[in-house]
Amino acid sequence: MTTKKPLRSQEWFGRQDKMGFYYRSFLKNRGFPQDQFEGRPVIGICNTWSELNPCNSHFRTIAEHVRYGVLDAGGFPLEFPVSSLGEVTMRPTAMLYRNLASMDVEEAVRAHPLDGVVLLMGCDKTTPALLMGAASADLPTIGVSGGPQLRGVYQGRMIGSGTNIISMSEQLRAGEITLEEFHEAEAGMNRSSGHCMTMGTASTMASMVEALGVSLPGNAAIPAVDARRNELARFSGRRIVEMVNEDLTLSKILTREAFENAIRTLAAIGGSTNAVVHLLAIARRVGVDLGLDDFDRLGKGIHCLVDLMPSGRFLMEDFYYAGGLPVVLRTLVEQGLLHEGALTANGRPIGENVGRAQCWNREVITSFETPFKPDAGIAILRGNLAPDGAVIKPSAASPELMNHTGRAVVFENVEEMHDAVDDETLDIDSSCVMVLKNCGPKGYPGMAEVGNMPLPQKLLKDGVRDMIRISDARMSGTAYGTVVLHVAPEAAAGGPLALVRDGDLITLDVAGGRLHLHVPDEELAARRAAWVPPAPAADRGYTKLYVDHVLQANEGADLDFLVGRSGAAVPRDNH
């Protein structure tokens, strides 16, 4: 007979001494009978609800359904808040605070009498932050995403969050639409609760949660306002109680095989480049040795199967109705491209979970034999301009620019770029390569989503809609274009990007995985000798801590002292 592992919460509530009195008595002030929490699995509902984060504004309702599920299964739910990172409102960038939020999660989980955790996450950075923190604490954990908004609709056609914001702002700058039309589209873009309904970072990371096995099947695509999202939340509340009884901790799910499954899924859905830096960070929290070369190796030969914005036409609502992520996962299993035995949160292998998935719309989810875009996974670039790597998303790029040499037009920072990009005297044409510096983890700080620079207004008026853009920044998962990102080391850390000057020739060769600056080594050495590092971004507070300790993009941009996990050992008593 197997003896069930003692509940961690009993170290608080099961004691018959002064401290047991102390811990139990203060829970009783809410009217909880002692047998409700003593001897039952205590489940933390980690909620990122906030009125400052519109994407997660419906999470109180989701939390209630999780609570019902925990009670159904005989557990005791306790909801707690953590920092909510609102991508659309936070400045200078939510990414600056991802690591801080992960610390909030890790320390809250470890400090409280919890046996398992349900993570409620939706907006871009809430998902990786919660997964990173939970991975470092390593209790039984299940993820529940908030779900995408309903389709945007404007003038009888679908519009997608982020993607059409970018396209319509370019139309406005080119004089193709009026300011009145621009404002009218705003009202039709975001018309329900939920996160971006394109295959942006939020939808990508929800898909990564499902592909990693941290959620129940079907988590990624159910619209936020669909009743089935609440049903999934209730089932997740039931399941976390079982996971505690089985001692199914997060580290047993987040294995090497799980991350390889996620990387291949990322390619198959045409997912956001942001997933690269987040998966690297999550993997390092559980001790999985993941690097950029893994994305290159595992992503090659994977076709993009999902015709969703920003790479295609449809939106997440359509993806769900077509069968959702389980269809994509089943396709990869049938091609021998997934580790089908990888364990998932429901206790079953991922291959079994998706074995009966059916596709209901082959326009939205294509077959592997006739894919939406062949061999279109995230590509990794290296060369003397990016010795530690850079990334590009081929499915969102222009094929004619994938092998190109052009003259660099350099912007030292984002303010200089914005001041110059609409200047009619700017010396630039469509063959040039726009280069933006000092927007990486240390330089912005926080590695903001400014890599998809707006095109010069005079070129927009001539009909130009894409150019090669290179930076140490990120770009929104909803964005598109031939944009090279995450150049490492970044300019502010003294990477070669800092040495690029106007007029230098740069070659982008995606097929060859190459990003080359045509400047002799001796000239680069002379430039380096003359280079002056930028002034520190801050002299106090969290921003200083971040800049002093943040790792480069190719290492996940985590803080160096957060890599790894400390587990959930019960801390000392508080009195």
Secondary structure, DSSP 8 states (H G I E B T S, - for coil): -------TTHHHHS--SHHHHHHHHHHGGGT--HHHHSSS-EEEEEE---TT-GGGTTHHHHHHHHHHHHHHTT-EEEEEE-----TTT-SS-GGGGHHHHHHHHHHHHHHS--SEEEEEE-STTHHHHHHHHHHHH--SEEEEE--B---EEETTEEE-TTHHHHHHHHHHHHTSS-HHHHHHHHHHHS-SSSB-SSSSHHHHHHHHHHHHT-S-TTTTTS-TTSHHHHHHHHHHHHHHHHHHHHT--HHHHS-HHHHHHHHHHHHHTT--THHHHHHHHHHHHTT----HHHHHHHHTT--B-B-BTTTSSB-HHHHHHTT-HHHHHHHHHHTT-S-TT-B-TTSSBHHHHTTT---S-TTTB--SSS-SBTT-S-EEEEETTEEEEEEE-GGGS-GGGSEEEEEEEEESSHHHHHHHTT-TT----TTSEEEE-S-STTTTTS--S--S----HHHHHTT----EEEESS---TT--SSEEB--SS-GGGT-GGGG--TT-EEEEETTTTEEEE---HHHHHHHHHH------S-SSHHHHHHHHHB--GGGTS-BGGGSS--TT-------
